[in-house]
Amino acid sequence: MEIAVGIVSSILSKIGDYLLESTVHQVGYFIYFNSIVEDLRKQDEYLRLTKERVQQNIERSTKSNENVEKVVRKWLTDVSNAIEDAQKLNEEIQRNKKCLNGWCHNWCLRYRLSKRAAKKTGIMLKLQNNGKFDRISHPATLTGIEFLAPKDFIPFESIEALNDDNTHMVGLYGMRGVGKTTLAKAVASRVKEQKIFYEVVMVLVSQTPNVKNIQGQIADLLNFGLKEESELGRGKRLYLRLKIEKKILIILDDVWDKLDLSTLGIPFGEDHMGCKILLTTRHQQVCTGMRCQQQILLNVLNENEGSDLLKRHASIGDEPSTLIDMAKDVVRECNGLPLASATIGSLLREKTVDEWKVVSQKLKKSKLVDQDNINCTDVYACLS
């Protein structure tokens, strides 16, 4: 019996202590009202300064083409909401200042506003502590394919070859200006749209390839850093990174001679069935030397095909006119190169007959620049 009485007495004592502590805490909202309101004002000021500092860091990150972390953006939203709520609460306190601190106290209002102010202060203090970010942003993902080819360059044959499980390397070859780079970009865009590959990277090789540069291009497009100095070390690191990709297409543009893919760090074939190579070159022997299972020749257009392509891009019909005759002259000078016909046609759209004549004369006296990489906004800039 005495034990039971002792237990009940202990429980009642603890309940009493809790009620006393709770009562003292609640009474504090009345007694320390002004201090609580002042704490709210200070925390509001500190939080605004913290927000300003974070926003300055975000501006610097944005200028560096970096993406702001999602947690930082959410923090900013929460901070803005907290500051707005605190401002509304402070305005309400100011409106009722006479009733809160005058001779005729409104004790209920004083208690309610004091409690709200204490709660807002706690929220602001927590937001300040959470605003100490280790990292504000991260590097933006680099896009490997940004160019969509004209509708005239439909890469069906290339896509079918790359979709074949038994094909690991496809070569596109043809003379200068026939549209190899454009077709390769069209293939890249299409296979990404159709989700044939999860990743697509396109790098320029050129006539004098630089192994470190090629490795760096691939790594950059995969947002992956290569800290090694030697080609061998970088190749091993890149190899390990590419092995992670389940399905990746690597486009090697403008290849002039046989490349050692193992030195570059590119796994393919039985070493990595998910990694496929598409290369562009002017010379068929490069395709043969690289052991491309599929070799696709890009031919020039005949005169009728070139004429149709140019007229379509220039938006002129087939009815007899001065422009039709001018178009035939321009097409002949394009030498059957599809990109030349399409580019010149687009740039001559809605141009006058006199402008057509000037271009025609310039074409007869000049040579077109390398149409594999053409990007002209002025028709005369396309001529050299």
Secondary structure, DSSP 8 states (H G I E B T S, - for coil): -HHHHHHHHHHHHHHHHHHHHHHHHHHHHHHTHHHHHHHHHHHHHHHHHHHHHHHHHHHHHHHTTEEE-HHHHHHHHHHHHHHHHHHHHHHHHHHTHHHHHSSS--HHHHHHHHHHHHHHHHHHHHHHHHT--S-SEEE----S------TT---HHHHHHHH-TT--EEEEE-STTSSHHHHHHHHHHHHHHTTS-SEEEEEEEESS--HHHHHHHHHHHTT------SHHHHHHHHHHHHHH-SSEEEEEEEE-S---HHHHT---GGG-TTEEEEEEES-HHHHHHTT-SEEEE-----HHHHHHHHHHHHT--SS--HHHHHHHHHHHHTTT-HHHHHHHHHHTTT--HHHHHHHHHHHHHS-B--GGG---SSGGGGB-
